[in-house]
Amino acid sequence: LYIIIIKGKCPEDGWDESTIELFLHELAIMDSNNFLGNCGVGEREGRVASGLVARRHYRLIHGIGRSGDISAVQPKAAGSSLLNKLTNSVVLDIIKLAGVRTVTSCFVVPMATGMSLTLCFLTLRHKRPKAKYIIWPRIDQKSCFKSMITAGFEPVVIENMLEGDELRTDIEAVEAKIKALGAENILCVHSTTSCFAPRVPDRLEELAVICANYDIPHIVNNAYGVQSSKCMHLIQQGARVGRIDAFVQSLDKNFMVPVGGAVIAGFNQSFIQDISKMYPGRASASPSLDVLITLLSLGASGYKQLLKERKEMFSYLSSELKKLADNHNERLLDTPHNPISLAMSLKDLDENNDDAVTQLGSMLFTRQVSGARVVPCGSVQTVNNYTFKGFMSHANDYPCAYLNAASAIGIKKQDVDIFLKRLDKCLKTSRKEAKKEKSVNEISNSNTGTEQLED
C-alpha cells in the first residue's frame, strides 16, 4: 500500500484479486452512503436500487469530482475521491514507464478519445477567443474529425505526402497554411501518432517546433499510442524540442478495459487542470475503477511484459504477412515508421474485379476475423459536409487497394496464426470468383460485339 498511497505509483508486482477487493471495500466505507446510521436528505445520496449494480461498482456510487471540477474532492465521498486521485497517479506512472518521462500531469476522463479531444479544444477556446481554425494533418478516422466540428471549429485539412509506400506529414504545407490564415486565428495544431498503415505517425518534432515558433497550441491524438514505445518517444521528443500542450489516449485500447474512458495528459500542470475544470458536473467513476483494478492486477512488471509481447507479435505478424503476400503475388507495404499497423496490397484482386476488395472484407468478417480493414481505391465519404476522396486510405489517390492488420496490446500468436490461415483461404476464394466473373464479362462483351457486327 505504501507504493500506491504514498508514492502514487503502480506496484511493481500485481496484486491478487482478494487484495484488490479488500482495498476497494476499504475505500468504499469512506463514502457517506456506506456509513452505518447515515441519514441522507438530499437529491444525490448514493442510493442504489439493485444489489447487483452496487456490487458491480464495489459500492463506490458517488462518482468523481464536483460540479465545478472533475478532479476535485467530494467531502461526502472521501473513498471515491481517493480512488480518483490514486488512479490518476498510477496512470501517470504508467505513462512515464511507457516512454513520456517528463509528463507532469494527467487525469482519467469518463469519455472516449473523440469527446476528450473536444474537451481540450473547448478549453483552448477561452485562451484564444479569436481563433476559428484547427490545423489537422489528414487521418481518415471520423471521431477525431468530428471532435473539432463538435467543439465549433473549422478543420483545415492538410493532405499527406506519399514517400515510398508511406503517407507522411507535409510540414511545408502546415507552415504555409499557418502563414496564410494568421497564427492568431488558429486554435491549435491537431496531430496524430497511432494510425492505420500506410499512414504513419505525424512528424511530431517538426510540428512541435512550428507550434513553439508561432505560439500555437499543439494537441496530440495518441489514441492507442501508449502501447508503442515509438509513439511515446515521438511525444517525449516533441515536448523536448518544441510545444505539446496535451496528448489524449484511450483507456480500452491501451489498458484492455471496457470502452468509455480516456486519459488527458500534458507537460503543464495548470493547463491540464484547466481542462479538468472545463468538464461540467460530476462524472462516472467506472472508467477510473476499471483501469485502477487492471493496473493493480498487472503491476508495472505485468504491463511492461504486455508491451514486450506486443512488440514481438508485431515482428511475427510482419514477417508472416509478408510471406503470405509473396505467395499471392502481392506485397507487404513498406511502412517502417508505423509501429502498430501493417498493410498488404490487394492490387491483383482489385484489377480483376471492382467489387472483389470489399467482398474480401465481408468474407473475413463472416469468418470471425475482426479488426482487419479492407481499403478499396477511390471511395468517397462525406463527414459533416466535408468530402474526403479516397476515404479510409488517408489520401485522395493512394496507388493501390490494401488490407490492414494491427498488432495491438494483448494480441496472441494464436490470433496471428488463425488470421493468416483464414486470410489465405479467403484470398484464394476471392481470386477464383473474380477471375470467373471476369471471364463471364469478357464472353458477354465478345458476344455483344458479334451481335452488333451482324446487325
Secondary structure by P-SEA (a helix, b strand, c coil): ccccccccccccccccaaaaaaaaaaaaaaccccccccccccccccccccaaaaaaaccccccccccccccccccccaaaaaaaaaaaaaaaaaaaaaccccccbbbbbcccaaaaaaaaaaaaccccccccbbbbccccccaaaaaaaaaccccbbbbbbbcccbbbbaaaaaaaaaaaaccccccbbbbbccccccccccaaaaaaaaaaaabbbbbbccccccccaaaaaaaaaaaacbbbcbbbbbccccccccccbbbbbcccaaaaaaaaaaccccccaaaaaaaaaaaaaacaaaaaaaaaaaaaaaaaaaaaaaaaaaaaccccccccccccbbbbbaaaaaaaccaaaaaaaaaaaaaccccbbbbbcbbbbbcccccccccccccccccccbbbbbbcccccaaaaaaaaaaaaaaaaaaaaaaaaaaaaaaaaaaaaaaaaaac
